[in-house]
Amino acid sequence: MEKTNTKNEIQLLTAKELGTMLNLSKRQIFRLNSCGKMPAPIRIGGSVRWANSTIQSWISLGCPDRQTFEAMQQARGEK
């Protein structure tokens, strides 16, 4: 269930939606997340979501591990 994107709204993706985008299973998304191979999710109550803009940036940088990605974002002044 994708959210519409307006100026003040962030598009959030579920694990299933992210898996579809990356051609991976929902389980594989959670495995990559738990071992730090993808950007950290946003936790809202008991829900886990990923910001579409963060995922697009991660993909454009070559899908580095979380630590490298965060360092690259800081160097670019994004975070």
N, C-alpha and C positions, 0 to 999 in steps of 0.2 A: 504494500500500500504506500506508494510514493506520495509525498506531499508536494503541493504546488510551490513553486519558487517565486517569491516576490522580493522586493528590495530588502525587507527586514526579516525575512524568513530563511532559515537554513534547511536544506533538503536533507532529511535523515533517512538512512537505509537500514533495514533489518538484515540479519545474517542471511536470510533466504534471498533477499533482493541483491545483496552484495555478492552472494555465491552465484546467482544468475548472471550478474554483470561480469564476474571474473571466470565464469565457467567452472566453478568449484561447488562442492556440496556444502551444505550448511555446517556439517560436522568439520569439514576441512577448514572452513573459515574460523571456527572456534579453536581448532588446533593451531593454526597460524597465529591467532591472537594470543593464545596462552604461552607460546614460546617466543613471542616478541618479534615475529616476522612481518607484522603489518602495523599500521597506525593504531594507536589506542582508541578504543570506542568511547562513546559518551554514555554514561549510565544515568538513566532517568528512572528513579524508583527501582523496580526489578527488571526494567527493560535495558537492553544493550543495543545501541545504534551507532552507526558511523556516519559522519558528515560527508556528503557526496563531494563537496569541494576539497576536503582533505584527501579522499581516495583518488580524485582526479589528479591532484598535485603529486601524490605518492606514485601513481602510475607514470606520470610525466618525468619523474626523477629516476625511473628504472626499478621501482619496487624494492628499495633498500630495506634493511631491517629497521625496527622501530627506533633504536638508538641513533643510527646513522641518519634516518629521516628527520628526527627531531633536531639533530645538529645542523642538518642542511637547511631546515626551516628557520632556525635561529640565525644562521649566516645570511639568509636572504631577507631577514626581518619580517617573516610572516607570522610568527607566533608571538 
